[in-house]
Amino acid sequence: MAASLPDDLIELGQVQDAQGLQGGIKVRPFSSDPVALLASKSIWLSLHPHLTIDAVGTKLANSVFAPQEYRVINAKYHSGLVVLHLEGVTDRDAALALKGGRILVSRTAFPKPADDSYYWVDLIACRVINLQGDHLGEVNAITDNAAHPILSVGSKPILIPFVPEIIKKVDLSSRTIELDWQADW
């Protein structure tokens, strides 16, 4: 498929291997709940740079492939991986050629989250303000530590648990997060 590259692509996973003989690919999702990846009707696939070697074994300059759009024929979750069947990828050799590729999806293609649920990517750069009105900084990263997500806020990062007892209000329209947390904690 040829289309212009969207400016809102989000990397959601990486191709780990081929699946079966019909061109399926196994994708390691970067989320424990890969709902956006499973719901996507099309994905963009970017192959990592690799070295080109000529006929006599001399290494040439790195080759970089621009992301290519693929229509998703089928997607399913299996054993912690997302198995995708893509239009034009019809055999195992074609699927193996995509190994290591990065899977990107347009943010506008994500399903609408449930009430009081957020895509982490939407929280990045939100201003964080405590109940006393102190500006603690902006969210620069979110990690998952098995118990709950943790916000990393500010240039000298403050780590704040993303749990209902602390997070009082998330307003994506104003890009602010209000929480019960002291500046000196």
Residue frames as a rotation matrix with the C-alpha (Angstrom) as fourth column:
MET 1
0.578 0.816 0.000 0.00
0.816 -0.578 0.000 0.00
0.000 0.000 -1.000 0.00
ALA 2
-0.583 -0.731 0.354 1.30
0.713 -0.669 -0.208 3.44
0.389 0.131 0.912 -0.81
ALA 3
0.669 0.742 0.048 0.18
0.612 -0.587 0.530 6.28
0.422 -0.325 -0.846 1.41
SER 4
0.096 -0.633 0.768 1.68
-0.263 -0.760 -0.594 9.37
0.960 -0.144 -0.239 2.96
LEU 5
-0.467 -0.417 -0.780 3.33
0.600 0.499 -0.625 8.83
0.650 -0.760 0.017 6.32
PRO 6
0.666 0.737 0.112 1.09
0.383 -0.467 0.797 10.03
0.640 -0.488 -0.593 9.19
ASP 7
-0.192 -0.762 0.618 2.72
-0.257 -0.568 -0.782 12.40
0.947 -0.309 -0.086 11.67
ASP 8
0.165 0.335 0.928 1.10
-0.971 -0.110 0.212 10.70
0.173 -0.936 0.307 14.69
LEU 9
0.377 -0.062 -0.924 2.64
-0.181 0.973 -0.140 7.22
0.908 0.220 0.355 14.48
ILE 10
0.349 -0.218 0.911 3.17
-0.932 0.017 0.361 5.44
-0.094 -0.976 -0.197 17.80
GLU 11
-0.428 -0.573 -0.699 5.49
-0.583 0.766 -0.271 2.42
0.691 0.291 -0.662 18.09
LEU 12
0.407 0.747 0.527 3.49
-0.905 0.249 0.346 -0.45
0.127 -0.617 0.776 19.59
GLY 13
0.730 -0.151 0.667 5.69
-0.160 0.911 0.381 -3.51
-0.665 -0.385 0.640 19.13
GLN 14
-0.150 -0.847 -0.511 8.44
-0.933 -0.050 0.356 -5.35
-0.327 0.530 -0.782 17.32
VAL 15
0.705 0.343 -0.620 8.36
-0.602 0.752 -0.268 -8.33
0.374 0.563 0.737 14.94
GLN 16
0.232 -0.590 0.773 9.92
-0.757 0.389 0.525 -11.30
-0.611 -0.707 -0.357 16.74
ASP 17
-0.773 -0.438 0.460 9.52
-0.124 0.815 0.566 -14.09
-0.622 0.380 -0.684 14.19
ALA 18
-0.593 0.599 -0.538 7.37
-0.620 0.086 0.780 -15.69
0.513 0.796 0.321 11.53
GLN 19
-0.384 0.570 0.727 4.23
-0.563 0.479 -0.673 -17.63
-0.732 -0.668 0.138 12.51
GLY 20
0.381 0.586 0.715 3.39
0.118 0.736 -0.666 -20.67
-0.917 0.338 0.211 10.41
LEU 21
-0.473 -0.557 0.682 3.76
0.664 0.284 0.692 -21.08
-0.580 0.780 0.236 6.66
GLN 22
0.224 0.730 0.646 1.13
0.971 -0.222 -0.086 -18.56
0.080 0.646 -0.759 5.49
GLY 23
-0.248 -0.451 0.857 3.07
0.500 -0.818 -0.286 -15.35
0.830 0.358 0.429 6.23
GLY 24
0.842 0.536 -0.068 1.95
0.313 -0.381 0.870 -14.60
0.440 -0.753 -0.489 9.77
ILE 25
-0.244 -0.913 0.327 4.26
0.040 -0.346 -0.937 -12.54
0.969 -0.215 0.121 11.96
LYS 26
0.367 0.239 -0.899 4.69
0.886 0.206 0.416 -12.70
0.284 -0.949 -0.136 15.74
VAL 27
0.017 -0.276 0.961 4.81
0.016 -0.961 -0.276 -9.26
1.000 0.020 -0.012 17.32
ARG 28
-0.360 -0.166 -0.918 6.03
0.916 0.126 -0.382 -8.58
0.179 -0.978 0.107 20.85
PRO 29
0.464 0.601 0.651 3.69
0.443 -0.794 0.417 -5.79
0.767 0.095 -0.635 22.00
PHE 30
-0.643 -0.711 0.284 5.06
0.165 -0.491 -0.855 -3.05
0.748 -0.503 0.433 24.24
SER 31
-0.318 0.629 0.710 1.82
-0.898 -0.441 -0.011 -3.08
0.306 -0.641 0.704 26.26
SER 32
-0.941 0.042 0.336 0.44
-0.130 0.871 -0.474 -5.80
-0.312 -0.490 -0.814 28.51
ASP 33
0.017 0.975 0.223 -2.97
0.438 0.193 -0.878 -5.01
-0.899 0.112 -0.424 26.97
PRO 34
-0.831 -0.553 -0.065 -2.32
0.177 -0.374 0.910 -4.48
-0.528 0.745 0.409 23.24
VAL 35
0.086 0.991 0.099 -5.87
0.526 0.039 -0.850 -3.35
-0.846 0.126 -0.518 22.42
ALA 36
0.400 0.040 -0.916 -4.74
-0.527 -0.808 -0.265 -0.70
-0.750 0.588 -0.302 19.89
LEU 37
-0.643 -0.710 -0.288 -2.54
-0.675 0.348 0.650 -3.18
-0.362 0.612 -0.703 18.04
LEU 38
-0.750 0.408 0.521 -5.27
0.394 0.908 -0.143 -5.81
-0.531 0.098 -0.842 17.93
ALA 39
0.250 0.952 -0.178 -7.89
0.452 -0.278 -0.848 -3.32
-0.856 0.132 -0.500 16.68
SER 40
-0.231 -0.422 -0.877 -5.79
-0.460 -0.747 0.480 -1.72
-0.857 0.515 -0.022 13.94
LYS 41
0.789 0.539 0.296 -6.96
0.073 0.396 -0.915 -2.13
-0.610 0.744 0.272 10.36
SER 42
0.726 -0.664 0.178 -3.56
0.243 0.006 -0.970 -1.06
0.643 0.747 0.165 9.06
ILE 43
0.714 -0.613 -0.340 -0.07
0.348 -0.111 0.931 -0.78
-0.608 -0.783 0.134 10.51
TRP 44
0.750 -0.636 -0.182 3.18
-0.555 -0.456 -0.696 0.81
0.360 0.623 -0.695 9.45
LEU 45
0.854 -0.516 0.057 6.25
0.423 0.756 0.500 -1.39
-0.302 -0.403 0.864 9.53
SER 46
0.715 -0.697 -0.057 9.75
-0.670 -0.660 -0.340 0.06
0.200 0.281 -0.939 9.72
LEU 47
0.772 -0.548 -0.321 12.73
0.517 0.836 -0.184 -2.20
0.369 -0.025 0.929 9.24
HIS 48
0.708 -0.605 -0.363 15.78
0.086 -0.436 0.896 -1.39
-0.701 -0.666 -0.257 11.30
PRO 49
0.543 -0.619 -0.567 18.86
-0.839 -0.381 -0.388 -0.18
0.024 0.686 -0.727 9.46
HIS 50
0.749 -0.371 0.549 21.11
0.169 0.908 0.383 -3.00
-0.640 -0.194 0.743 8.33
LEU 51
-0.160 -0.895 -0.416 24.45
-0.498 -0.290 0.817 -3.36
-0.852 0.338 -0.399 6.61
THR 52
0.911 0.316 -0.266 24.53
-0.373 0.355 -0.857 -4.15
-0.176 0.880 0.442 2.93
ILE 53
0.021 -0.915 0.402 27.27
-0.224 0.388 0.894 -6.60
-0.974 -0.109 -0.197 1.92
ASP 54
0.314 0.065 -0.947 28.44
-0.935 -0.155 -0.320 -6.80
-0.168 0.986 0.012 -1.68
ALA 55
0.871 0.154 -0.467 29.37
-0.341 0.873 -0.348 -9.95
0.354 0.462 0.813 -3.62
VAL 56
0.069 -0.929 -0.364 32.95
0.081 0.369 -0.926 -10.04
0.994 0.034 0.101 -2.29
GLY 57
0.239 0.136 -0.961 31.91
0.882 0.384 0.274 -9.54
0.406 -0.913 -0.028 1.34
THR 58
-0.829 -0.525 0.191 32.68
0.421 -0.812 -0.405 -5.84
0.368 -0.255 0.894 1.68
LYS 59
-0.104 0.792 -0.602 30.39
0.903 -0.178 -0.391 -4.00
-0.417 -0.584 -0.696 4.08
LEU 60
-0.509 0.054 0.859 28.71
0.546 -0.752 0.370 -1.06
0.666 0.657 0.353 2.42
ALA 61
-0.848 0.194 0.494 26.79
-0.414 -0.825 -0.386 1.87
0.333 -0.531 0.779 3.94
ASN 62
-0.750 0.651 0.117 23.77
0.231 0.423 -0.876 1.24
-0.620 -0.630 -0.467 6.15
SER 63
-0.751 0.632 0.190 20.48
0.135 -0.135 0.982 0.92
0.647 0.763 0.016 4.31
VAL 64
-0.824 0.558 -0.094 17.37
-0.024 -0.201 -0.979 2.37
-0.565 -0.805 0.179 5.90
PHE 65
-0.677 0.679 0.283 13.86
0.588 0.269 0.762 1.52
0.442 0.683 -0.582 4.78
ALA 66
-0.749 0.530 0.398 11.08
-0.602 -0.795 -0.073 4.05
0.278 -0.295 0.914 5.19
PRO 67
-0.628 0.584 0.515 8.04
-0.162 0.549 -0.820 2.69
-0.762 -0.598 -0.250 7.04
GLN 68
-0.874 0.391 -0.289 5.65
-0.223 0.205 0.953 0.83
0.432 0.897 -0.092 4.76
GLU 69
-0.310 0.853 0.420 1.90
-0.896 -0.114 -0.430 0.60
-0.319 -0.509 0.799 5.33
TYR 70
-0.934 0.101 -0.342 0.24
-0.031 0.933 0.360 -2.82
0.355 0.347 -0.868 5.44
ARG 71
0.021 0.980 0.196 -3.45
-0.836 -0.090 0.541 -3.66
0.548 -0.176 0.818 5.69
VAL 72
-0.778 -0.220 0.589 -4.12
-0.569 0.646 -0.510 -6.06
-0.268 -0.731 -0.628 8.57
ILE 73
-0.380 0.624 -0.683 -6.07
-0.432 0.533 0.728 -9.12
0.818 0.571 0.067 7.44
ASN 74
0.649 0.520 -0.555 -6.19
0.210 0.579 0.788 -10.82
0.731 -0.628 0.266 10.83
ALA 75
-0.379 -0.734 0.563 -4.89
-0.516 -0.338 -0.787 -10.13
0.768 -0.589 -0.250 14.34
LYS 76
0.731 0.580 -0.360 -5.03
0.009 0.519 0.855 -12.30
0.683 -0.628 0.374 17.44
TYR 77
0.161 -0.622 0.766 -3.40
-0.961 -0.277 -0.023 -12.48
0.226 -0.732 -0.642 20.85
HIS 78
0.854 0.075 -0.515 -1.56
-0.060 0.997 0.046 -15.74
0.517 -0.009 0.856 21.52
SER 79
0.564 -0.631 -0.533 0.86
0.814 0.534 0.229 -16.63
0.140 -0.563 0.815 24.33
GLY 80
0.313 -0.405 -0.859 1.81
0.500 -0.698 0.512 -13.03
-0.807 -0.590 -0.016 25.09
LEU 81
-0.819 -0.567 -0.085 2.37
0.197 -0.418 0.887 -12.11
-0.538 0.710 0.454 21.44
VAL 82
0.280 0.848 -0.450 0.17
-0.405 -0.321 -0.856 -10.56
-0.870 0.422 0.253 18.77
VAL 83
-0.514 -0.361 0.778 0.00
0.510 0.601 0.616 -12.64
-0.690 0.713 -0.125 15.60
LEU 84
0.115 0.491 -0.863 -0.67
-0.459 -0.745 -0.485 -10.51
-0.881 0.452 0.139 12.52
HIS 85
-0.143 -0.101 0.985 -1.46
0.840 0.514 0.174 -11.53
-0.524 0.852 0.011 8.97
LEU 86
-0.132 -0.048 -0.990 -0.70
-0.159 -0.985 0.069 -8.66
-0.978 0.166 0.122 6.60
GLU 87
0.889 0.451 0.079 -1.82
0.047 0.081 -0.996 -8.09
-0.456 0.889 0.051 3.03
GLY 88
0.724 -0.612 -0.317 1.04
-0.552 -0.240 -0.799 -8.97
0.413 0.754 -0.512 0.68
VAL 89
-0.420 -0.809 0.413 2.94
-0.908 0.365 -0.207 -11.11
0.016 -0.461 -0.887 3.20
THR 90
0.490 0.804 -0.336 1.90
-0.849 0.528 0.026 -14.55
0.198 0.273 0.941 2.00
ASP 91
0.665 -0.270 -0.697 4.63
0.163 0.962 -0.217 -16.99
0.729 0.030 0.684 2.98
ARG 92
0.810 -0.350 -0.470 7.12
0.548 0.167 0.820 -17.74
-0.209 -0.922 0.327 5.73
ASP 93
-0.182 -0.946 0.269 10.10
0.983 -0.180 0.032 -16.27
0.018 0.270 0.963 3.85
ALA 94
-0.102 0.229 0.968 8.30
0.315 -0.916 0.250 -12.92
0.944 0.330 0.021 3.40
ALA 95
0.888 0.457 0.060 7.40
0.057 -0.237 0.970 -12.93
0.457 -0.857 -0.236 7.12
LEU 96
0.519 -0.771 -0.370 10.98
0.814 0.313 0.489 -13.76
-0.261 -0.555 0.790 8.16
ALA 97
-0.253 -0.611 0.750 12.22
0.802 -0.566 -0.190 -10.80
0.541 0.554 0.633 6.10
LEU 98
0.314 0.476 0.821 10.27
-0.054 -0.855 0.516 -8.54
0.948 -0.206 -0.243 8.48
LYS 99
0.548 -0.142 -0.825 11.91
0.780 0.444 0.442 -9.91
0.303 -0.885 0.354 11.64
GLY 100
-0.445 -0.709 -0.547 13.15
0.868 -0.491 -0.070 -7.08
-0.219 -0.507 0.834 13.86
GLY 101
-0.544 0.286 0.789 10.82
0.381 -0.753 0.536 -4.56
0.747 0.592 0.301 12.23
ARG 102
-0.925 0.258 -0.279 9.06
0.136 -0.460 -0.877 -1.96
-0.355 -0.850 0.390 14.36
ILE 103
-0.327 0.902 0.282 5.26
0.877 0.178 0.446 -1.87
0.352 0.393 -0.849 14.27
LEU 104
-0.956 0.036 -0.290 3.73
0.075 -0.928 -0.364 1.61
-0.282 -0.370 0.885 14.28
VAL 105
-0.204 0.952 0.228 0.08
0.969 0.164 0.184 2.66
0.138 0.259 -0.956 14.33
SER 106
-0.531 0.119 0.839 -1.50
0.103 -0.974 0.203 6.06
0.841 0.195 0.504 13.83
ARG 107
-0.980 0.156 -0.126 -2.74
0.107 -0.126 -0.986 7.47
-0.170 -0.980 0.107 17.15
THR 108
-0.481 0.850 -0.218 -6.03
-0.863 -0.503 -0.058 8.41
-0.159 0.160 0.974 15.46
ALA 109
-0.156 0.395 -0.905 -6.65
-0.507 0.754 0.416 4.70
0.847 0.525 0.082 14.76
PHE 110
-0.973 -0.204 -0.108 -6.60
-0.010 0.504 -0.864 3.72
0.231 -0.839 -0.492 18.46
PRO 111
-0.111 0.966 -0.233 -9.96
0.652 0.248 0.716 2.61
0.750 -0.072 -0.658 19.88
LYS 112
0.102 0.234 0.967 -11.62
-0.493 -0.832 0.253 5.06
0.864 -0.502 0.030 22.28
PRO 113
-0.833 -0.442 -0.333 -10.51
0.060 0.526 -0.848 4.16
0.550 -0.727 -0.412 25.82
ALA 114
0.080 0.847 -0.525 -13.07
0.790 0.267 0.551 3.32
0.607 -0.459 -0.648 28.50
ASP 115
0.689 0.227 0.688 -14.03
-0.180 -0.866 0.467 6.00
0.702 -0.445 -0.556 31.03
ASP 116
0.751 -0.469 0.464 -11.23
-0.600 -0.194 0.776 6.69
-0.274 -0.862 -0.427 33.51
SER 117
0.474 -0.670 0.572 -8.77
0.617 0.716 0.327 4.84
-0.629 0.198 0.752 31.24
TYR 118
0.702 -0.332 -0.630 -5.93
-0.525 -0.839 -0.143 6.48
-0.481 0.431 -0.763 29.33
TYR 119
0.780 -0.618 0.095 -3.39
0.498 0.523 -0.692 5.58
0.378 0.587 0.716 26.74
TRP 120
0.368 -0.715 -0.595 0.00
0.728 -0.177 0.662 6.27
-0.579 -0.677 0.455 28.28
VAL 121
-0.469 -0.592 0.655 1.11
0.878 -0.394 0.273 8.15
0.096 0.703 0.704 25.20
ASP 122
0.241 0.660 0.712 -1.65
0.484 -0.717 0.501 10.72
0.841 0.224 -0.493 25.90
LEU 123
0.895 0.091 -0.436 -0.26
0.443 -0.284 0.850 11.41
-0.047 -0.955 -0.294 29.39
ILE 124
-0.108 -0.994 0.035 3.24
0.978 -0.100 0.181 12.30
-0.176 0.054 0.983 28.17
ALA 125
-0.770 -0.352 0.532 3.88
0.443 -0.895 0.048 16.08
0.459 0.273 0.845 28.50
CYS 126
0.429 0.899 0.085 0.82
0.457 -0.298 0.838 16.64
0.779 -0.320 -0.539 30.72
ARG 127
-0.362 -0.466 0.807 1.44
-0.458 -0.665 -0.589 19.23
0.812 -0.583 0.027 33.45
VAL 128
-0.039 0.274 -0.961 1.31
0.687 0.706 0.174 17.73
0.726 -0.653 -0.216 36.94
ILE 129
-0.366 0.061 0.929 -0.18
-0.471 -0.873 -0.128 19.85
0.803 -0.484 0.348 39.72
ASN 130
-0.790 0.101 -0.605 -0.75
0.513 0.649 -0.562 18.84
0.335 -0.754 -0.564 43.34
LEU 131
0.163 0.968 -0.193 -3.82
0.915 -0.075 0.397 19.71
0.369 -0.241 -0.897 45.43
GLN 132
0.182 -0.191 -0.965 -1.98
0.653 -0.710 0.263 22.75
-0.735 -0.678 -0.004 46.86
GLY 133
0.953 0.262 -0.150 -1.53
0.053 -0.634 -0.771 24.17
-0.297 0.727 -0.619 43.35
ASP 134
0.106 -0.984 -0.145 2.21
-0.486 -0.178 0.856 23.47
-0.867 -0.020 -0.497 43.10
HIS 135
0.801 0.031 -0.598 3.42
-0.582 0.277 -0.764 22.69
0.142 0.960 0.240 39.58
LEU 136
0.547 -0.578 0.606 5.57
-0.197 0.614 0.764 19.54
-0.813 -0.538 0.222 39.91
GLY 137
-0.619 -0.748 -0.241 6.63
-0.412 0.049 0.910 19.34
-0.668 0.662 -0.338 36.26
GLU 138
0.238 0.640 -0.731 5.51
-0.971 0.148 -0.187 17.47
-0.011 0.754 0.656 33.16
VAL 139
0.633 0.029 0.773 5.16
-0.144 0.986 0.080 13.74
-0.761 -0.162 0.629 32.64
ASN 140
0.078 -0.675 -0.734 8.21
-0.975 -0.204 0.085 12.58
-0.207 0.709 -0.674 30.68
ALA 141
-0.653 -0.236 -0.720 7.79
-0.449 0.886 0.117 8.80
0.610 0.399 -0.685 30.98
ILE 142
0.354 0.726 0.589 5.50
-0.933 0.316 0.171 6.10
-0.062 -0.611 0.790 32.33
THR 143
-0.636 -0.567 -0.524 6.68
-0.557 0.807 -0.197 2.67
0.534 0.167 -0.829 33.43
ASP 144
0.591 0.802 -0.093 4.93
-0.565 0.493 0.662 -0.39
0.576 -0.339 0.744 34.76
ASN 145
-0.479 -0.814 0.329 6.39
-0.807 0.261 -0.530 -2.08
0.345 -0.519 -0.782 37.82
ALA 146
-0.730 0.298 -0.615 3.88
0.217 0.954 0.205 -4.99
0.648 0.016 -0.762 37.98
ALA 147
-0.593 0.547 -0.591 1.97
0.705 -0.002 -0.709 -3.46
-0.389 -0.837 -0.385 40.91
HIS 148
0.619 0.754 -0.217 0.92
0.550 -0.615 -0.565 -0.28
-0.560 0.230 -0.796 39.05
PRO 149
0.390 -0.471 0.791 2.15
0.714 -0.389 -0.583 2.28
0.582 0.792 0.185 36.54
ILE 150
0.190 -0.426 -0.885 4.57
0.742 -0.528 0.413 4.98
-0.643 -0.735 0.215 37.71
LEU 151
0.910 0.097 0.402 4.75
0.335 -0.745 -0.577 8.52
0.244 0.660 -0.711 36.33
SER 152
-0.174 -0.948 -0.267 8.17
0.953 -0.230 0.195 10.10
-0.246 -0.220 0.944 35.93
VAL 153
0.782 0.583 0.220 7.65
0.608 -0.792 -0.061 13.85
0.139 0.181 -0.974 36.35
GLY 154
0.903 -0.356 -0.241 10.04
-0.256 -0.896 0.363 16.76
-0.345 -0.266 -0.900 35.80
SER 155
0.569 -0.764 -0.303 13.65
-0.507 -0.036 -0.861 17.16
0.647 0.644 -0.408 34.70
LYS 156
-0.747 -0.615 0.254 14.94
-0.592 0.440 -0.676 15.79
0.304 -0.654 -0.692 38.03
PRO 157
-0.325 0.793 -0.515 12.40
-0.194 0.477 0.857 12.98
0.926 0.378 -0.001 37.95
ILE 158
-0.527 0.402 0.749 9.86
-0.793 0.083 -0.603 12.57
-0.304 -0.912 0.275 40.72
LEU 159
-0.840 0.254 -0.480 8.40
-0.035 0.857 0.514 9.05
0.542 0.448 -0.711 40.60
ILE 160
-0.563 0.749 0.348 4.67
-0.772 -0.327 -0.545 9.04
-0.294 -0.576 0.763 41.37
PRO 161
-0.833 0.326 0.448 2.43
0.337 0.940 -0.056 5.95
-0.439 0.105 -0.892 41.51
PHE 162
-0.737 0.642 -0.210 -0.45
-0.585 -0.451 0.675 6.19
0.339 0.620 0.708 39.03
VAL 163
-0.721 0.521 -0.457 -3.14
0.636 0.759 -0.137 4.89
0.276 -0.389 -0.879 41.41
PRO 164
0.101 0.887 0.450 -6.61
0.498 -0.437 0.749 6.27
0.861 0.148 -0.486 42.27
GLU 165
0.547 0.085 -0.833 -5.57
0.831 -0.171 0.529 7.16
-0.098 -0.982 -0.164 45.84
ILE 166
-0.314 -0.772 -0.553 -3.02
0.572 -0.618 0.539 9.64
-0.758 -0.147 0.636 44.44
ILE 167
-0.951 0.007 0.309 -4.32
0.274 -0.443 0.854 10.64
0.143 0.896 0.420 41.00
LYS 168
-0.502 0.788 -0.356 -7.37
0.247 -0.264 -0.932 12.84
-0.829 -0.556 -0.062 41.60
LYS 169
0.644 0.731 -0.226 -8.12
0.012 -0.305 -0.952 14.17
-0.765 0.611 -0.205 38.11
VAL 170
-0.577 -0.715 0.395 -6.80
0.489 0.084 0.868 13.70
-0.654 0.694 0.301 34.58
ASP 171
0.551 0.715 -0.431 -7.92
0.068 -0.553 -0.830 16.36
-0.832 0.428 -0.353 32.12
LEU 172
-0.155 -0.653 0.741 -6.56
0.811 0.344 0.473 15.55
-0.564 0.675 0.476 28.68
SER 173
0.584 0.418 0.696 -8.25
0.761 -0.581 -0.290 18.60
0.283 0.698 -0.657 27.11
SER 174
0.927 -0.287 0.240 -6.18
-0.340 -0.915 0.217 20.94
0.157 -0.282 -0.946 29.31
ARG 175
0.351 -0.821 -0.451 -3.23
0.090 0.509 -0.856 18.47
0.932 0.260 0.252 29.45
THR 176
-0.268 -0.416 0.869 -3.16
-0.819 -0.377 -0.433 18.46
0.508 -0.828 -0.239 33.27
ILE 177
0.047 0.213 -0.976 -3.03
0.403 0.890 0.214 15.82
0.914 -0.403 -0.044 35.98
GLU 178
0.105 0.059 0.993 -4.09
-0.780 -0.615 0.119 16.79
0.617 -0.786 -0.019 39.50
LEU 179
0.179 -0.099 -0.979 -2.81
0.272 0.961 -0.048 14.63
0.945 -0.258 0.199 42.32
ASP 180
0.936 0.107 0.336 -2.40
-0.304 -0.240 0.922 14.28
0.179 -0.965 -0.192 46.07
TRP 181
0.488 -0.863 -0.129 1.39
0.843 0.505 -0.187 14.44
0.226 -0.017 0.974 46.29
GLN 182
0.818 -0.229 -0.528 3.75
0.126 -0.824 0.552 16.87
-0.562 -0.518 -0.645 47.99
ALA 183
0.852 -0.508 -0.129 6.52
-0.361 -0.392 -0.846 18.61
0.379 0.767 -0.517 46.10
ASP 184
0.019 -0.922 0.386 9.14
-0.977 -0.099 -0.188 17.48
0.212 -0.374 -0.903 48.62
TRP 185
0.645 0.253 0.721 8.22
-0.471 0.875 0.114 13.77
-0.602 -0.413 0.684 48.69
